[in-house]
Amino acid sequence: MMKSIADKLERQLPRLVLAPTVLAIMVFVYGFILWTAWVSFTNSTLLPKYEFQGFFQYVKLFGNDRWWVACQNLAIFGSLFIFICIALGLLLAILLDQRIRCEGAIRAVYLYPMALSFIVTGTAWKWMLNPSLGLERLMHQFGFTGFTFDWLVNSEMSIYTVVIAGVWQSTGFVMAMFLAGLRGIDDAIIQAAQVDGAGLPRIYRCIIIPSLRPVFFSSIIILSHIAIKSFDLVVALTSGGPGYSSDLPATFMYAFAFNRNRLGFGAASAMVMFGAVMGIIVPYLYSELRGKKHA
Amino acid sequence: MKPGFIRLVAIFSMLFAMFVSASFGGEVEVLHWWTSGGEAKSVGVLKQLLEAEGHTWKDFAVAGGGGDTAMTVLRSRAVSGNPPTAAQVKGPQIQQWGDEGVLANLDDVAKKGDWDRLLPAVVSDVMKYKGHYVAVPVNVHRINWMWCNPDVFRKAGATIPTTWEQFSVAAEKIKKAGFIPVAFGGQAWQEATVFETIVLGIGGAAFFRKALIEADSAALNSEVMVKCLTIFKNIKQYTDKDAPGRDWNLATAMVIQGKAAMQFMGDWAKGEFTAAGKAPGVDFIAAPAPETSGAFLFNIDSFIMFNVKNKDAQAAQKSMARLIMEPKFQEVFNVNKGSIPVRLGMSRAAFDDAALRAFDEFASAAASGALLPSMAHEMAVFPAIRGAIFDVVTNFYNSDMPPEEAAKKLAQDVKDAM
């Protein structure tokens, strides 16, 4: 009798332990997604109101120039950030994998930016990229007076400074993931290829990089969510400026919902962001995970 | 000491504390973001005055972001049905809180204190919701100032401009002499501050009222507005290229150090000059911005009072409202903060010359109808409209949009934001 109760308990224990977190996530994540969706259909300004008013916030949103600037910036930032991080990270990992001396120390150097928060990264790069404080001044002091690098204060180029700072921060992390992947590849395959007479470039192109597919998958997922939610980096680096030329959807949403008392409008922009994330990530996750099961 | 004795002491002190709070007065919980040096000291004065009347002060300071963070906190408290006693809220946002039906009526305090007579009508209108006082004004800042370094002007052979035409002439000379004519901070609110000063100068009080207070489409998309925008954009060539994102006090420092000739900024810039040991009239000159000498763009901080149920807390709230408007607090607070008292007819002894001049101009502008709420500082329009104006102005200033298009967009975006 006692034993059967203990058995039952043991079988139920994982569920019991998980229940509070599941409940919390249901309420605080999915519940509030639904709540935001509802608010986006209302005319909420200072405080939320709950009368359904239709899609007019979305209509206004898509007529707003600043919103399109923010979306365009996210596209530029997201694609460049993900692409450069992966390319640089892979390159660094391959170079580090050549059994060089002091590998541990070098790895730590590249990984170190990960230890900083985006606020710190943003502030440090703000000083480095500022024409009268940082790089440009340094070059002028070295005698290259014709040197200009004013992306930070140039409305056309400011979003690219966010890419620079973001890449600096995240490349080391991607490198570490690729390095782990490289170490996991069976040496026997590579030796077999060498016996068959394949050169090093061919080995990388045809064997090593394809077998890193799961690492590419995780890096893209991790980097794309960093890109979409990046808020603090922009706030610290450019505060969305000059003008609103380096605004991202996340900073846009915050400005409208909280600084301008347009809760409904902000909620609408949050829902569009949410939809976009779902539209990109869900099919990708689905295809990748399903592929794995069959393999 | 025996544990029993300690427990006894604890119980008695608790009882005593309960007795004290019950017999003397209520508690006010005050949400504000005056956390920096002089500001915190100014708030401390109010706390002392309240405590002298036997009430308790529960400080609810939320630092940072010029109040954005505080507003987010306030909103969540209000939604959960537990607002503080008073909160630092200003301008048209008072009306929005009034719409939510959560504010207390202060009419009896106002009547006893004769607020209607002490406050200019433009100011008391902001403090009232549907004709009833719901907020208490604390201080007045003047926006339309131009801070000049006379030394730089002398070296460049330029004179301090009183019109925008003279401004171009002077700025050209200063630029040729190797100085930066205008110390500029490229943040949206600073750009809007300069912009509204120009609108006031070029368009005059009546136009300012139509365009930036009533947000009238025809005024926003008009010849006058195009002219204002052109003059605004014209300033850009007289600023340095590091201006984007610069904080206002760093721009003031450029004027103090003699790197730049002038800055358009409200009277809080004075604090930077005095902190640097500069003497007014000698090391720096505060002049009204070009073509705005008789006008007064104001920024008034105020506290809104929420409906509280507890009787003692209500009494404490009323005392707080009364004390804020009394001469004693108005004097100490404003001397500390560098602003001027909101009530007319105060004793002038404690204030410096610049403040006294602002006193007189406040009174005379109130009489002539040129006392106007600032758009950039959340006094004139709802945050949504202010944000729309900010977006167009900052985008116009930082891109090569023609002024005609900007005026058109101004009218359009403001309409969309309503």
Interface residues (C-beta under 8 A of the other chain):
Chain A: T45 L46 L47 P48 K60 G63 N64 D65 R66 K126 N130 P131 S132 D150 L152 V153 S155 T238 S239 G241 P242 G243 Y244 S245 A255 F256 F258 N259 R260 N261 R262 F265
Chain B: D68 M71 T72 R75 A78 V79 Q93 Q96 W97 D99 E100 G186 Q187 A188 D240 K241 D242 A243 P244 G245 F382 P383 A384 R386 G387 D391 T394 N395 Y397 N398 S399 K409 D413 D416 A417
